[in-house]
Amino acid sequence: MDQDELKKLQVHKSVDARGTACPGPLLAAKKAMGEINPGEVLEILSSDQGTKRDVPKWAQKKGHEYLGTVEESGYFTIYMKKR
């Protein structure tokens, strides 16, 4: 998906982990993923560079679908779909 498509997704849960360092954003993503239903979309806002690598790897390992990352000014947003 390109960045415009990602921004138009229907998000079912959003986690704002900006300003926290790893493993904070990953732990928040794990908790939030447990609160949504299969097929629903989670977005994670983070300013920690390690999150861009860690969260998609975790999602793949757990069988969820990594949809993409949108770079913003000073932070980024990761989109995942629960499987």
PyMOL Python script that loads the backbone (N, CA, C, O; Angstrom):
from pymol import cmd

cmd.read_pdbstr("""\
ATOM      1  N   MET A   1       0.851  -1.194   0.000  1.00  0.00           N
ATOM      2  CA  MET A   1       0.000   0.000   0.000  1.00  0.00           C
ATOM      3  C   MET A   1       0.885   1.241   0.000  1.00  0.00           C
ATOM      4  O   MET A   1       1.928   1.279   0.651  1.00  0.00           O
ATOM      5  N   ASP A   2       0.447   2.253  -0.742  1.00  0.00           N
ATOM      6  CA  ASP A   2       1.211   3.492  -0.690  1.00  0.00           C
ATOM      7  C   ASP A   2       0.727   4.341   0.492  1.00  0.00           C
ATOM      8  O   ASP A   2      -0.259   4.005   1.148  1.00  0.00           O
ATOM      9  N   GLN A   3       1.427   5.430   0.746  1.00  0.00           N
ATOM     10  CA  GLN A   3       1.137   6.234   1.935  1.00  0.00           C
ATOM     11  C   GLN A   3      -0.257   6.841   1.917  1.00  0.00           C
ATOM     12  O   GLN A   3      -0.886   6.963   2.968  1.00  0.00           O
ATOM     13  N   ASP A   4      -0.750   7.220   0.753  1.00  0.00           N
ATOM     14  CA  ASP A   4      -2.103   7.779   0.676  1.00  0.00           C
ATOM     15  C   ASP A   4      -3.151   6.728   1.033  1.00  0.00           C
ATOM     16  O   ASP A   4      -4.117   7.025   1.736  1.00  0.00           O
ATOM     17  N   GLU A   5      -2.961   5.505   0.551  1.00  0.00           N
ATOM     18  CA  GLU A   5      -3.896   4.421   0.877  1.00  0.00           C
ATOM     19  C   GLU A   5      -3.862   4.105   2.368  1.00  0.00           C
ATOM     20  O   GLU A   5      -4.903   3.865   2.979  1.00  0.00           O
ATOM     21  N   LEU A   6      -2.668   4.105   2.954  1.00  0.00           N
ATOM     22  CA  LEU A   6      -2.549   3.827   4.384  1.00  0.00           C
ATOM     23  C   LEU A   6      -3.298   4.864   5.214  1.00  0.00           C
ATOM     24  O   LEU A   6      -3.981   4.521   6.179  1.00  0.00           O
ATOM     25  N   LYS A   7      -3.166   6.130   4.833  1.00  0.00           N
ATOM     26  CA  LYS A   7      -3.819   7.208   5.586  1.00  0.00           C
ATOM     27  C   LYS A   7      -5.342   7.135   5.505  1.00  0.00           C
ATOM     28  O   LYS A   7      -6.030   7.696   6.358  1.00  0.00           O
ATOM     29  N   LYS A   8      -5.880   6.449   4.486  1.00  0.00           N
ATOM     30  CA  LYS A   8      -7.329   6.348   4.309  1.00  0.00           C
ATOM     31  C   LYS A   8      -7.927   5.098   4.959  1.00  0.00           C
ATOM     32  O   LYS A   8      -9.144   4.916   4.934  1.00  0.00           O
ATOM     33  N   LEU A   9      -7.095   4.246   5.534  1.00  0.00           N
ATOM     34  CA  LEU A   9      -7.591   3.024   6.167  1.00  0.00           C
ATOM     35  C   LEU A   9      -8.538   3.339   7.317  1.00  0.00           C
ATOM     36  O   LEU A   9      -8.377   4.342   8.012  1.00  0.00           O
ATOM     37  N   GLN A  10      -9.522   2.477   7.509  1.00  0.00           N
ATOM     38  CA  GLN A  10     -10.374   2.584   8.691  1.00  0.00           C
ATOM     39  C   GLN A  10      -9.592   1.967   9.844  1.00  0.00           C
ATOM     40  O   GLN A  10      -9.351   0.761   9.869  1.00  0.00           O
ATOM     41  N   VAL A  11      -9.201   2.805  10.792  1.00  0.00           N
ATOM     42  CA  VAL A  11      -8.416   2.365  11.944  1.00  0.00           C
ATOM     43  C   VAL A  11      -9.368   2.050  13.088  1.00  0.00           C
ATOM     44  O   VAL A  11     -10.240   2.852  13.419  1.00  0.00           O
ATOM     45  N   HIS A  12      -9.195   0.881  13.687  1.00  0.00           N
ATOM     46  CA  HIS A  12     -10.061   0.453  14.782  1.00  0.00           C
ATOM     47  C   HIS A  12      -9.476   0.786  16.142  1.00  0.00           C
ATOM     48  O   HIS A  12     -10.210   0.921  17.121  1.00  0.00           O
ATOM     49  N   LYS A  13      -8.150   0.920  16.210  1.00  0.00           N
ATOM     50  CA  LYS A  13      -7.499   1.300  17.460  1.00  0.00           C
ATOM     51  C   LYS A  13      -6.213   2.025  17.111  1.00  0.00           C
ATOM     52  O   LYS A  13      -5.494   1.640  16.189  1.00  0.00           O
ATOM     53  N   SER A  14      -5.934   3.087  17.867  1.00  0.00           N
ATOM     54  CA  SER A  14      -4.726   3.871  17.666  1.00  0.00           C
ATOM     55  C   SER A  14      -3.954   3.936  18.978  1.00  0.00           C
ATOM     56  O   SER A  14      -4.531   4.135  20.047  1.00  0.00           O
ATOM     57  N   VAL A  15      -2.642   3.763  18.878  1.00  0.00           N
ATOM     58  CA  VAL A  15      -1.767   3.841  20.044  1.00  0.00           C
ATOM     59  C   VAL A  15      -0.754   4.948  19.793  1.00  0.00           C
ATOM     60  O   VAL A  15      -0.020   4.909  18.806  1.00  0.00           O
ATOM     61  N   ASP A  16      -0.712   5.929  20.678  1.00  0.00           N
ATOM     62  CA  ASP A  16       0.262   7.013  20.564  1.00  0.00           C
ATOM     63  C   ASP A  16       1.418   6.730  21.517  1.00  0.00           C
ATOM     64  O   ASP A  16       1.324   6.979  22.719  1.00  0.00           O
ATOM     65  N   ALA A  17       2.508   6.208  20.962  1.00  0.00           N
ATOM     66  CA  ALA A  17       3.685   5.874  21.757  1.00  0.00           C
ATOM     67  C   ALA A  17       4.827   6.851  21.479  1.00  0.00           C
ATOM     68  O   ALA A  17       5.988   6.547  21.755  1.00  0.00           O
ATOM     69  N   ARG A  18       4.499   8.018  20.937  1.00  0.00           N
ATOM     70  CA  ARG A  18       5.537   9.014  20.672  1.00  0.00           C
ATOM     71  C   ARG A  18       6.168   9.444  21.988  1.00  0.00           C
ATOM     72  O   ARG A  18       5.480   9.629  22.993  1.00  0.00           O
ATOM     73  N   GLY A  19       7.479   9.599  21.967  1.00  0.00           N
ATOM     74  CA  GLY A  19       8.195  10.028  23.164  1.00  0.00           C
ATOM     75  C   GLY A  19       8.628   8.883  24.063  1.00  0.00           C
ATOM     76  O   GLY A  19       9.306   9.113  25.064  1.00  0.00           O
ATOM     77  N   THR A  20       8.251   7.651  23.729  1.00  0.00           N
ATOM     78  CA  THR A  20       8.691   6.503  24.520  1.00  0.00           C
ATOM     79  C   THR A  20       9.721   5.712  23.721  1.00  0.00           C
ATOM     80  O   THR A  20       9.651   5.635  22.494  1.00  0.00           O
ATOM     81  N   ALA A  21      10.670   5.132  24.430  1.00  0.00           N
ATOM     82  CA  ALA A  21      11.721   4.345  23.789  1.00  0.00           C
ATOM     83  C   ALA A  21      11.362   2.867  23.848  1.00  0.00           C
ATOM     84  O   ALA A  21      10.535   2.445  24.656  1.00  0.00           O
ATOM     85  N   CYS A  22      11.996   2.095  22.985  1.00  0.00           N
ATOM     86  CA  CYS A  22      11.793   0.642  23.017  1.00  0.00           C
ATOM     87  C   CYS A  22      12.187   0.118  24.388  1.00  0.00           C
ATOM     88  O   CYS A  22      13.187   0.553  24.959  1.00  0.00           O
ATOM     89  N   PRO A  23      11.417  -0.802  24.907  1.00  0.00           N
ATOM     90  CA  PRO A  23      10.381  -1.582  24.251  1.00  0.00           C
ATOM     91  C   PRO A  23       8.977  -1.009  24.406  1.00  0.00           C
ATOM     92  O   PRO A  23       8.006  -1.701  24.100  1.00  0.00           O
ATOM     93  N   GLY A  24       8.837   0.234  24.873  1.00  0.00           N
ATOM     94  CA  GLY A  24       7.523   0.825  25.121  1.00  0.00           C
ATOM     95  C   GLY A  24       6.544   0.728  23.961  1.00  0.00           C
ATOM     96  O   GLY A  24       5.433   0.233  24.153  1.00  0.00           O
ATOM     97  N   PRO A  25       6.911   1.182  22.759  1.00  0.00           N
ATOM     98  CA  PRO A  25       5.974   1.098  21.634  1.00  0.00           C
ATOM     99  C   PRO A  25       5.592  -0.340  21.280  1.00  0.00           C
ATOM    100  O   PRO A  25       4.441  -0.606  20.933  1.00  0.00           O
ATOM    101  N   LEU A  26       6.540  -1.258  21.363  1.00  0.00           N
ATOM    102  CA  LEU A  26       6.241  -2.656  21.053  1.00  0.00           C
ATOM    103  C   LEU A  26       5.291  -3.248  22.090  1.00  0.00           C
ATOM    104  O   LEU A  26       4.357  -3.967  21.732  1.00  0.00           O
ATOM    105  N   LEU A  27       5.516  -2.958  23.354  1.00  0.00           N
ATOM    106  CA  LEU A  27       4.620  -3.451  24.407  1.00  0.00           C
ATOM    107  C   LEU A  27       3.217  -2.878  24.236  1.00  0.00           C
ATOM    108  O   LEU A  27       2.226  -3.581  24.435  1.00  0.00           O
ATOM    109  N   ALA A  28       3.136  -1.594  23.865  1.00  0.00           N
ATOM    110  CA  ALA A  28       1.832  -0.964  23.637  1.00  0.00           C
ATOM    111  C   ALA A  28       1.127  -1.607  22.442  1.00  0.00           C
ATOM    112  O   ALA A  28      -0.088  -1.800  22.464  1.00  0.00           O
ATOM    113  N   ALA A  29       1.894  -1.936  21.402  1.00  0.00           N
ATOM    114  CA  ALA A  29       1.318  -2.595  20.225  1.00  0.00           C
ATOM    115  C   ALA A  29       0.777  -3.973  20.586  1.00  0.00           C
ATOM    116  O   ALA A  29      -0.312  -4.347  20.151  1.00  0.00           O
ATOM    117  N   LYS A  30       1.525  -4.722  21.370  1.00  0.00           N
ATOM    118  CA  LYS A  30       1.078  -6.057  21.791  1.00  0.00           C
ATOM    119  C   LYS A  30      -0.227  -5.968  22.568  1.00  0.00           C
ATOM    120  O   LYS A  30      -1.152  -6.743  22.324  1.00  0.00           O
ATOM    121  N   LYS A  31      -0.301  -5.026  23.502  1.00  0.00           N
ATOM    122  CA  LYS A  31      -1.507  -4.856  24.321  1.00  0.00           C
ATOM    123  C   LYS A  31      -2.699  -4.476  23.439  1.00  0.00           C
ATOM    124  O   LYS A  31      -3.778  -5.055  23.558  1.00  0.00           O
ATOM    125  N   ALA A  32      -2.492  -3.500  22.555  1.00  0.00           N
ATOM    126  CA  ALA A  32      -3.574  -3.016  21.695  1.00  0.00           C
ATOM    127  C   ALA A  32      -4.050  -4.100  20.733  1.00  0.00           C
ATOM    128  O   ALA A  32      -5.247  -4.202  20.463  1.00  0.00           O
ATOM    129  N   MET A  33      -3.137  -4.903  20.218  1.00  0.00           N
ATOM    130  CA  MET A  33      -3.520  -5.966  19.288  1.00  0.00           C
ATOM    131  C   MET A  33      -4.435  -6.971  19.988  1.00  0.00           C
ATOM    132  O   MET A  33      -5.307  -7.569  19.357  1.00  0.00           O
ATOM    133  N   GLY A  34      -4.235  -7.151  21.276  1.00  0.00           N
ATOM    134  CA  GLY A  34      -5.094  -8.045  22.041  1.00  0.00           C
ATOM    135  C   GLY A  34      -6.487  -7.497  22.278  1.00  0.00           C
ATOM    136  O   GLY A  34      -7.385  -8.233  22.687  1.00  0.00           O
ATOM    137  N   GLU A  35      -6.675  -6.204  22.025  1.00  0.00           N
ATOM    138  CA  GLU A  35      -7.957  -5.539  22.271  1.00  0.00           C
ATOM    139  C   GLU A  35      -8.814  -5.376  21.025  1.00  0.00           C
ATOM    140  O   GLU A  35      -9.941  -4.890  21.112  1.00  0.00           O
ATOM    141  N   ILE A  36      -8.293  -5.780  19.855  1.00  0.00           N
ATOM    142  CA  ILE A  36      -9.074  -5.656  18.625  1.00  0.00           C
ATOM    143  C   ILE A  36      -9.383  -7.046  18.070  1.00  0.00           C
ATOM    144  O   ILE A  36      -8.794  -8.043  18.488  1.00  0.00           O
ATOM    145  N   ASN A  37     -10.306  -7.089  17.134  1.00  0.00           N
ATOM    146  CA  ASN A  37     -10.755  -8.345  16.536  1.00  0.00           C
ATOM    147  C   ASN A  37      -9.990  -8.655  15.253  1.00  0.00           C
ATOM    148  O   ASN A  37      -9.454  -7.744  14.623  1.00  0.00           O
ATOM    149  N   PRO A  38      -9.931  -9.922  14.856  1.00  0.00           N
ATOM    150  CA  PRO A  38      -9.303 -10.273  13.583  1.00  0.00           C
ATOM    151  C   PRO A  38      -9.918  -9.471  12.428  1.00  0.00           C
ATOM    152  O   PRO A  38     -11.134  -9.299  12.350  1.00  0.00           O
ATOM    153  N   GLY A  39      -9.050  -8.990  11.541  1.00  0.00           N
ATOM    154  CA  GLY A  39      -9.479  -8.182  10.408  1.00  0.00           C
ATOM    155  C   GLY A  39      -9.463  -6.692  10.684  1.00  0.00           C
ATOM    156  O   GLY A  39      -9.553  -5.891   9.753  1.00  0.00           O
ATOM    157  N   GLU A  40      -9.348  -6.305  11.950  1.00  0.00           N
ATOM    158  CA  GLU A  40      -9.323  -4.881  12.296  1.00  0.00           C
ATOM    159  C   GLU A  40      -7.898  -4.335  12.206  1.00  0.00           C
ATOM    160  O   GLU A  40      -6.918  -5.076  12.282  1.00  0.00           O
ATOM    161  N   VAL A  41      -7.819  -3.009  12.040  1.00  0.00           N
ATOM    162  CA  VAL A  41      -6.541  -2.334  11.812  1.00  0.00           C
ATOM    163  C   VAL A  41      -6.105  -1.569  13.057  1.00  0.00           C
ATOM    164  O   VAL A  41      -6.893  -0.880  13.705  1.00  0.00           O
ATOM    165  N   LEU A  42      -4.823  -1.718  13.364  1.00  0.00           N
ATOM    166  CA  LEU A  42      -4.180  -1.000  14.465  1.00  0.00           C
ATOM    167  C   LEU A  42      -3.170  -0.036  13.876  1.00  0.00           C
ATOM    168  O   LEU A  42      -2.422  -0.391  12.965  1.00  0.00           O
ATOM    169  N   GLU A  43      -3.145   1.197  14.402  1.00  0.00           N
ATOM    170  CA  GLU A  43      -2.086   2.123  14.020  1.00  0.00           C
ATOM    171  C   GLU A  43      -1.285   2.464  15.265  1.00  0.00           C
ATOM    172  O   GLU A  43      -1.838   2.628  16.353  1.00  0.00           O
ATOM    173  N   ILE A  44       0.034   2.570  15.085  1.00  0.00           N
ATOM    174  CA  ILE A  44       0.936   2.904  16.174  1.00  0.00           C
ATOM    175  C   ILE A  44       1.733   4.125  15.760  1.00  0.00           C
ATOM    176  O   ILE A  44       2.416   4.110  14.735  1.00  0.00           O
ATOM    177  N   LEU A  45       1.647   5.186  16.556  1.00  0.00           N
ATOM    178  CA  LEU A  45       2.430   6.386  16.328  1.00  0.00           C
ATOM    179  C   LEU A  45       3.652   6.309  17.227  1.00  0.00           C
ATOM    180  O   LEU A  45       3.529   6.075  18.429  1.00  0.00           O
ATOM    181  N   SER A  46       4.833   6.504  16.644  1.00  0.00           N
ATOM    182  CA  SER A  46       6.064   6.387  17.418  1.00  0.00           C
ATOM    183  C   SER A  46       7.131   7.316  16.871  1.00  0.00           C
ATOM    184  O   SER A  46       7.170   7.614  15.677  1.00  0.00           O
ATOM    185  N   SER A  47       7.996   7.768  17.767  1.00  0.00           N
ATOM    186  CA  SER A  47       9.144   8.571  17.366  1.00  0.00           C
ATOM    187  C   SER A  47      10.443   7.790  17.559  1.00  0.00           C
ATOM    188  O   SER A  47      11.522   8.301  17.257  1.00  0.00           O
ATOM    189  N   ASP A  48      10.351   6.563  18.055  1.00  0.00           N
ATOM    190  CA  ASP A  48      11.518   5.715  18.292  1.00  0.00           C
ATOM    191  C   ASP A  48      11.870   4.959  17.010  1.00  0.00           C
ATOM    192  O   ASP A  48      11.055   4.192  16.498  1.00  0.00           O
ATOM    193  N   GLN A  49      13.069   5.171  16.496  1.00  0.00           N
ATOM    194  CA  GLN A  49      13.470   4.567  15.218  1.00  0.00           C
ATOM    195  C   GLN A  49      13.450   3.042  15.244  1.00  0.00           C
ATOM    196  O   GLN A  49      13.148   2.417  14.227  1.00  0.00           O
ATOM    197  N   GLY A  50      13.765   2.435  16.379  1.00  0.00           N
ATOM    198  CA  GLY A  50      13.769   0.980  16.480  1.00  0.00           C
ATOM    199  C   GLY A  50      12.399   0.369  16.267  1.00  0.00           C
ATOM    200  O   GLY A  50      12.285  -0.788  15.862  1.00  0.00           O
ATOM    201  N   THR A  51      11.363   1.139  16.537  1.00  0.00           N
ATOM    202  CA  THR A  51       9.994   0.645  16.392  1.00  0.00           C
ATOM    203  C   THR A  51       9.682   0.310  14.939  1.00  0.00           C
ATOM    204  O   THR A  51       8.941  -0.636  14.670  1.00  0.00           O
ATOM    205  N   LYS A  52      10.237   1.072  14.000  1.00  0.00           N
ATOM    206  CA  LYS A  52       9.996   0.816  12.573  1.00  0.00           C
ATOM    207  C   LYS A  52      10.463  -0.574  12.166  1.00  0.00           C
ATOM    208  O   LYS A  52       9.915  -1.170  11.239  1.00  0.00           O
ATOM    209  N   ARG A  53      11.460  -1.082  12.846  1.00  0.00           N
ATOM    210  CA  ARG A  53      11.983  -2.411  12.558  1.00  0.00           C
ATOM    211  C   ARG A  53      11.300  -3.472  13.426  1.00  0.00           C
ATOM    212  O   ARG A  53      10.901  -4.527  12.933  1.00  0.00           O
ATOM    213  N   ASP A  54      11.172  -3.177  14.719  1.00  0.00           N
ATOM    214  CA  ASP A  54      10.705  -4.177  15.689  1.00  0.00           C
ATOM    215  C   ASP A  54       9.232  -4.543  15.540  1.00  0.00           C
ATOM    216  O   ASP A  54       8.885  -5.723  15.588  1.00  0.00           O
ATOM    217  N   VAL A  55       8.370  -3.561  15.361  1.00  0.00           N
ATOM    218  CA  VAL A  55       6.929  -3.840  15.309  1.00  0.00           C
ATOM    219  C   VAL A  55       6.556  -4.674  14.078  1.00  0.00           C
ATOM    220  O   VAL A  55       5.827  -5.654  14.230  1.00  0.00           O
ATOM    221  N   PRO A  56       7.015  -4.336  12.870  1.00  0.00           N
ATOM    222  CA  PRO A  56       6.686  -5.198  11.727  1.00  0.00           C
ATOM    223  C   PRO A  56       7.222  -6.626  11.878  1.00  0.00           C
ATOM    224  O   PRO A  56       6.549  -7.581  11.490  1.00  0.00           O
ATOM    225  N   LYS A  57       8.428  -6.779  12.439  1.00  0.00           N
ATOM    226  CA  LYS A  57       8.978  -8.122  12.657  1.00  0.00           C
ATOM    227  C   LYS A  57       8.122  -8.902  13.645  1.00  0.00           C
ATOM    228  O   LYS A  57       7.855 -10.086  13.441  1.00  0.00           O
ATOM    229  N   TRP A  58       7.692  -8.243  14.713  1.00  0.00           N
ATOM    230  CA  TRP A  58       6.832  -8.890  15.704  1.00  0.00           C
ATOM    231  C   TRP A  58       5.503  -9.293  15.065  1.00  0.00           C
ATOM    232  O   TRP A  58       5.017 -10.404  15.277  1.00  0.00           O
ATOM    233  N   ALA A  59       4.915  -8.378  14.278  1.00  0.00           N
ATOM    234  CA  ALA A  59       3.626  -8.661  13.631  1.00  0.00           C
ATOM    235  C   ALA A  59       3.735  -9.891  12.735  1.00  0.00           C
ATOM    236  O   ALA A  59       2.868 -10.765  12.765  1.00  0.00           O
ATOM    237  N   GLN A  60       4.787  -9.958  11.948  1.00  0.00           N
ATOM    238  CA  GLN A  60       4.983 -11.098  11.050  1.00  0.00           C
ATOM    239  C   GLN A  60       5.157 -12.386  11.854  1.00  0.00           C
ATOM    240  O   GLN A  60       4.582 -13.419  11.511  1.00  0.00           O
ATOM    241  N   LYS A  61       5.939 -12.321  12.907  1.00  0.00           N
ATOM    242  CA  LYS A  61       6.188 -13.501  13.743  1.00  0.00           C
ATOM    243  C   LYS A  61       4.894 -14.039  14.355  1.00  0.00           C
ATOM    244  O   LYS A  61       4.728 -15.249  14.508  1.00  0.00           O
ATOM    245  N   LYS A  62       3.976 -13.127  14.704  1.00  0.00           N
ATOM    246  CA  LYS A  62       2.718 -13.515  15.336  1.00  0.00           C
ATOM    247  C   LYS A  62       1.604 -13.803  14.331  1.00  0.00           C
ATOM    248  O   LYS A  62       0.498 -14.179  14.719  1.00  0.00           O
ATOM    249  N   GLY A  63       1.896 -13.625  13.035  1.00  0.00           N
ATOM    250  CA  GLY A  63       0.914 -13.948  12.005  1.00  0.00           C
ATOM    251  C   GLY A  63      -0.011 -12.806  11.625  1.00  0.00           C
ATOM    252  O   GLY A  63      -0.979 -13.016  10.895  1.00  0.00           O
ATOM    253  N   HIS A  64       0.270 -11.594  12.108  1.00  0.00           N
ATOM    254  CA  HIS A  64      -0.530 -10.430  11.736  1.00  0.00           C
ATOM    255  C   HIS A  64       0.015  -9.850  10.428  1.00  0.00           C
ATOM    256  O   HIS A  64       1.125 -10.184  10.015  1.00  0.00           O
ATOM    257  N   GLU A  65      -0.753  -8.999   9.789  1.00  0.00           N
ATOM    258  CA  GLU A  65      -0.346  -8.419   8.510  1.00  0.00           C
ATOM    259  C   GLU A  65       0.176  -7.002   8.709  1.00  0.00           C
ATOM    260  O   GLU A  65      -0.556  -6.115   9.149  1.00  0.00           O
ATOM    261  N   TYR A  66       1.446  -6.799   8.382  1.00  0.00           N
ATOM    262  CA  TYR A  66       2.038  -5.461   8.384  1.00  0.00           C
ATOM    263  C   TYR A  66       1.593  -4.785   7.095  1.00  0.00           C
ATOM    264  O   TYR A  66       1.849  -5.292   6.003  1.00  0.00           O
ATOM    265  N   LEU A  67       0.928  -3.640   7.220  1.00  0.00           N
ATOM    266  CA  LEU A  67       0.381  -2.953   6.049  1.00  0.00           C
ATOM    267  C   LEU A  67       1.311  -1.876   5.510  1.00  0.00           C
ATOM    268  O   LEU A  67       1.311  -1.605   4.309  1.00  0.00           O
ATOM    269  N   GLY A  68       2.106  -1.257   6.383  1.00  0.00           N
ATOM    270  CA  GLY A  68       3.027  -0.226   5.938  1.00  0.00           C
ATOM    271  C   GLY A  68       3.278   0.822   6.993  1.00  0.00           C
ATOM    272  O   GLY A  68       2.679   0.815   8.068  1.00  0.00           O
ATOM    273  N   THR A  69       4.188   1.729   6.656  1.00  0.00           N
ATOM    274  CA  THR A  69       4.587   2.808   7.561  1.00  0.00           C
ATOM    275  C   THR A  69       4.513   4.132   6.821  1.00  0.00           C
ATOM    276  O   THR A  69       4.942   4.234   5.672  1.00  0.00           O
ATOM    277  N   VAL A  70       3.971   5.141   7.479  1.00  0.00           N
ATOM    278  CA  VAL A  70       3.910   6.493   6.931  1.00  0.00           C
ATOM    279  C   VAL A  70       4.845   7.371   7.752  1.00  0.00           C
ATOM    280  O   VAL A  70       4.714   7.462   8.972  1.00  0.00           O
ATOM    281  N   GLU A  71       5.792   8.017   7.071  1.00  0.00           N
ATOM    282  CA  GLU A  71       6.720   8.935   7.729  1.00  0.00           C
ATOM    283  C   GLU A  71       6.053  10.298   7.867  1.00  0.00           C
ATOM    284  O   GLU A  71       5.537  10.854   6.897  1.00  0.00           O
ATOM    285  N   GLU A  72       6.072  10.819   9.073  1.00  0.00           N
ATOM    286  CA  GLU A  72       5.528  12.147   9.341  1.00  0.00           C
ATOM    287  C   GLU A  72       6.669  13.043   9.818  1.00  0.00           C
ATOM    288  O   GLU A  72       7.818  12.603   9.863  1.00  0.00           O
ATOM    289  N   SER A  73       6.374  14.264  10.167  1.00  0.00           N
ATOM    290  CA  SER A  73       7.382  15.184  10.666  1.00  0.00           C
ATOM    291  C   SER A  73       7.686  14.868  12.129  1.00  0.00           C
ATOM    292  O   SER A  73       6.904  15.207  13.017  1.00  0.00           O
ATOM    293  N   GLY A  74       8.824  14.217  12.376  1.00  0.00           N
ATOM    294  CA  GLY A  74       9.235  13.913  13.737  1.00  0.00           C
ATOM    295  C   GLY A  74       8.713  12.600  14.293  1.00  0.00           C
ATOM    296  O   GLY A  74       9.059  12.228  15.414  1.00  0.00           O
ATOM    297  N   TYR A  75       7.891  11.893  13.538  1.00  0.00           N
ATOM    298  CA  TYR A  75       7.383  10.594  13.982  1.00  0.00           C
ATOM    299  C   TYR A  75       6.908   9.806  12.759  1.00  0.00           C
ATOM    300  O   TYR A  75       6.949  10.302  11.633  1.00  0.00           O
ATOM    301  N   PHE A  76       6.467   8.602  12.992  1.00  0.00           N
ATOM    302  CA  PHE A  76       5.934   7.777  11.915  1.00  0.00           C
ATOM    303  C   PHE A  76       4.755   6.983  12.444  1.00  0.00           C
ATOM    304  O   PHE A  76       4.589   6.825  13.653  1.00  0.00           O
ATOM    305  N   THR A  77       3.941   6.486  11.529  1.00  0.00           N
ATOM    306  CA  THR A  77       2.757   5.710  11.877  1.00  0.00           C
ATOM    307  C   THR A  77       2.851   4.354  11.188  1.00  0.00           C
ATOM    308  O   THR A  77       3.038   4.267   9.975  1.00  0.00           O
ATOM    309  N   ILE A  78       2.716   3.302  11.987  1.00  0.00           N
ATOM    310  CA  ILE A  78       2.761   1.931  11.486  1.00  0.00           C
ATOM    311  C   ILE A  78       1.339   1.378  11.484  1.00  0.00           C
ATOM    312  O   ILE A  78       0.597   1.554  12.450  1.00  0.00           O
ATOM    313  N   TYR A  79       0.965   0.712  10.399  1.00  0.00           N
ATOM    314  CA  TYR A  79      -0.369   0.117  10.274  1.00  0.00           C
ATOM    315  C   TYR A  79      -0.246  -1.402  10.198  1.00  0.00           C
ATOM    316  O   TYR A  79       0.577  -1.938   9.456  1.00  0.00           O
ATOM    317  N   MET A  80      -1.085  -2.084  10.982  1.00  0.00           N
ATOM    318  CA  MET A  80      -1.117  -3.543  10.989  1.00  0.00           C
ATOM    319  C   MET A  80      -2.556  -4.019  11.039  1.00  0.00           C
ATOM    320  O   MET A  80      -3.432  -3.350  11.588  1.00  0.00           O
ATOM    321  N   LYS A  81      -2.783  -5.190  10.455  1.00  0.00           N
ATOM    322  CA  LYS A  81      -4.104  -5.821  10.513  1.00  0.00           C
ATOM    323  C   LYS A  81      -3.987  -7.098  11.335  1.00  0.00           C
ATOM    324  O   LYS A  81      -3.093  -7.916  11.116  1.00  0.00           O
ATOM    325  N   LYS A  82      -4.904  -7.253  12.282  1.00  0.00           N
ATOM    326  CA  LYS A  82      -4.892  -8.451  13.120  1.00  0.00           C
ATOM    327  C   LYS A  82      -5.409  -9.639  12.324  1.00  0.00           C
ATOM    328  O   LYS A  82      -6.402  -9.535  11.604  1.00  0.00           O
ATOM    329  N   ARG A  83      -4.734 -10.756  12.460  1.00  0.00           N
ATOM    330  CA  ARG A  83      -5.145 -12.009  11.801  1.00  0.00           C
ATOM    331  C   ARG A  83      -5.661 -12.990  12.816  1.00  0.00           C
ATOM    332  O   ARG A  83      -6.054 -14.100  12.458  1.00  0.00           O
TER     333      ARG A  83
END
""", "prot")
cmd.dss("prot")
cmd.show_as("cartoon", "prot")
cmd.util.cbc("prot")
cmd.orient("prot")
